[in-house]
């Protein structure tokens, strides 16, 4: 995150709302559009008297305030957006706190610490120090304005899956790249090349910046958009995918939402997967996992692994070898 110049008239409005796992990503995505530094996702550790099998989070955002009109506008946008999201699933009322400029950067950064995931991966914010142990790989991340800090359970499930399924020399597709965290981890684990695509321009910018910061930019190609059927040759992502992996990708990472995954699979996403290739899907709420499983099997894949963390599920499938 870039250094901020201090302005005696500048303050910051912190907005936060408590959500369960099903709405965590949707609220985070909305909040990331409103403020500086992206949304902060903080898991709430349950009290021992509370039910422990329900994952709860605070989602927070910090917005600059230079006048009473700014503050009123921010409060209104937060409340209106949460009202609409609350029509999907009930949400509590947002809480607001006004912070002095000098307190803002530390208030935002304090939620991010180095995080060890799986057996080898450490996610390290760019402003933190970390002494690397033998065998560890460290992904240095500035979350910026993109969702993908490593804190979300679906991202963690993908990273754990990468440890098990990445092999040296693979061509990897990261669909919905976000901050680029999965692409970078794939390269550091041995992947030869990664095509990272995202429909959000801010995510494309963040992925490219983080890839460069980790010394992986020469092996990660970041492009805007998605990946339509193979015969749609009029898009840059398609041209790059065909050049990078003419026989299909060895590994696909699709950390989006269940409904989007199903739509992509039904539109021919699996055609981009090489024979014997692996697809790691995540961003799936547990109650929607069956629709994803059915889409994968209907496309001719075999679901070979299932993992769960809190309310979130990752399904891993393999394409049959050529006969």
N, C-alpha and C positions, 0 to 999 in steps of 0.2 A: 504494500500500500504506500502511496506517495506521501511525503511529509506534508503536513497542513500548515499554512501560515495562520498565525493567530490574529484575530480581529476582535477588538474590544467590544464591538457591538454584536459579535456572533455568538449565538448559543445553539444548543442541539436538543431537539426533542426526541427522547427515547419513547417508542411505543412498543408495548409487548402484550402478547395474548397467550393464554394457555390452550394447548390443543392436544388431541390424542394423535396416535401414529397415522391415522387415515388422512388427516388434514395437514400434517406437518409440512409436507412438500408443497402442497397448493398454497398455503399461507406464506411459506418461505419464498416461493416464486413471486407472489404478489408483492411482498415486502421488499424484495430485491430491486424492484422497479422504482421504489419510492425514495430510497435514501442513499447515503454515501457508505461505501464499504460492504454493501450487500446485507443480506439477512443473517442474523445470528440464531443458530439452533442450539438450545441448551436442554439436555435431558434432565428431567426432574427425578431425583432419586426418591423412591417412595418411602414414607415413614413406615416403620415396622408394623404399625397398626392398619396400614392401608393395603388394598389389593395390589399384589406385586406383578400380576400378569397383564396389567394394562400399562402401556408405555405412554407417558405424558411428557410434553416438552413446553418450554417457553420459546416462542419465536419473537425476536426483537429486531427493531430497525432504528437507525439514527438519522434524523433529518435536520438540515441546517435551518436556523431561525434567526432572521435579522430584524423582524418586525412582528407586532401582534397579528398582522394579517397573515404572515408566513405560518405562524403557529396555528391559527384558526384553519387555514387551508390544509395543513398537514393532518390535523385532527379529523377534519371532515373526510379527507381521502382515505385515511385508515379506517374510519368507522364505516364509510360507505362500502369499501371493498370487502370488509369482514362481514357486513350484512349480507352481501350477495353470496359469499362463500358459506355463510351460515344457513343458506337455503338448502345446501347439499347435506350438511350435518351440523347440528347445533354448536354454536361457539359462545364462549363467554365474552364479557365486555372487555375491550382493550384498556390497558393501564398506561398512563402517560407520566413522564418525568422530564423536567427541563434541566439541562446540564450546562455548566459553563464551558466555553470553548476548550480550555486547557484540560478539562476532565474527559472530553469526548474520546480522544484517541485511545486512552488507557481503558475506558469503559468498554470500547469495542474490542480491543485486543485481548483483554483479560479472559475472554471466553475461549481463546484458542491457545492450547498448549501442545507440545509434541505428543503424538498419539501412536502407540505401537499397535499394529493390527496383524493378526495372523502370527506366523512364525518369523517373518523376515522384514516386514514392511513397517517403516516409521513415517508418519506424516508430520512434517515440521513446518510451522509457520515461518515465513521468511525473516521475522524479527527475533526468533528464538535460537538459542544455542543447543546443540545436541552432540554428544560424543558417540560416534558410531561403533557398535560392537561388530565382531567378526561375523560375516555372513549377512548382515543387515543391509537393506537398501533404504535410502532416505529420499523421500519426495519432498522437496521444498516448495511450499505453496503459499501464494498470496491469493486468498479467495476472491478479492476484487468484487465485481458485481455479479458473480456467477455462483449458482448453487452447486456445491461439490467440494466441501471442506474436509471430507473424511469423517465428519461427526455423524452423518446420517446412516442408519443401519443398512439401507440398501447399498450405499457406497461401500461400506465395510464388507458386506457379503460379496460384492464384486471383487474387491481386493483379495479376499481370502480365496475366492475362486481362481483368480489370476495365479496365485502361488501354486495351485495344483495343476493348472491346465496350460500355462504358457510354456512354450518350448523354444529353444534357440532356433533362429532362422524363420520364425513364423511371420506371416502377413496378417495383421490384425485390423479389424474395423471397430471403431468406437463410435457408436451412433447415439447422439445426444451427449456430446463430450463434456459440456458444462465447463468446469475449470481446467479440464485436461488431466485430472488426477489419475484416471485409469489408463490413459494413453501413456503417460510418463512412467507409471509403475510397470506397464507391459514392456516398455523398452528396457527399463532397468533390470527386469527379470529375464531379458534375453530376446525379446521379439526383434525381428529384423527391421520391419517397417510398420507404421500405423497410419491409417487414414482416419482422422478425427473430424466428424461433421456435427453441426448443430444449427438449428434454425434461428437461434438468438444471436444477433451480431455481437452483443456484449460477451457471450460465452466464447465465440470464435476469437475475439480479441484476448480474452483471459487465457484460453487454452494456448494460443501462440506465445503469449508472454511467459506463461509458466513453463512451457516446453523449452524456451530459450534459457530461462533461469536455471533449469536443471541440466543443461548441456545436451538436450535430446532433440533439438529443433531439426537436426539433419536427418532424423529418422521418423519424424512425425509431420505429416502434411495435414494442415488444418484448413477446412473449407466450410463456407456457409451452406445451409440447405439440409436435405435429407438424402436418402438413397432410394429412388423409385425403381421400377422394373428395369432389368438389364437392357431392354431394347429401347429405352428412352435415352437416346444418345446426345440429346441437346442440352445436357446440364454438366457443369464442371465436375461435380462429384462423381457422376457416372464415368466420365472420361478418365479421371484419376483412378477410380476403382478398377476399371478395366486394364489400365496400364500397370498398376501396382500388383494386382492379383488376377491375371487373366483366367486362371483355373479356379478362382474363388478364394475367399479368405480362409485361412486355417482356423481363425478364432474370431468370433464376434462378441462384442460387449453391447448390450442393449439395456441400459439402466434408465428407464423412462417411467411409464405408467402402464398398467395392465391393458387398458383399452387401446392405447397407442401401439403396444407390442402386438396385440391381436390384429389390428388393422394393417400394420407393416407386414406381418407374416402372411396375411391373406392376400396382400398385394404383390407378393413374390420376393420378400426379403431373403428367404432361404435359397433362392437361386444364386445369391452372391456367396453362399457358403460352399467351400470345397468339399469334395467327397472325404468322409471321415472327419470333417471339420466340427468344431465345438461352438455352440452359442450359449453364452451366459446371459440370462435375462434377470432383471431385478427391478425394483420400484413397484413390486406387486404386493398389495395388501392381501393378507392371508385369505380372506373370504373371496378373493377374486382369482386365486391361483388356478382353479380348475378351468376357467375359461382360457387361460394362457396355455395350460397343459394340453387342452383339446386342440387349440390352434397349432401347437408345435407338432403333435402327433398326426393331425390331419395333413400337415405339410410333409409328412414322411420322415419326421425325426423321432429318435428314441430319447425319452427323458431319462437321463442316467444319474441324476443327482438332484437333491432338494435340500435347501438349507433355510433356516429361519432365525431371525433375530427380532425379538419383540413381535410387533404386528406385521413385519415385513418378510417376504419370502423371495428367494432366488431359485429359479429352475434352470438346470443346465441340461442341454440336449446335444445329441450327436447325429450328424448326417451319415447314413450308411455308406460304406465303401462301395466303389464302383464294381460291378460284377463283370 
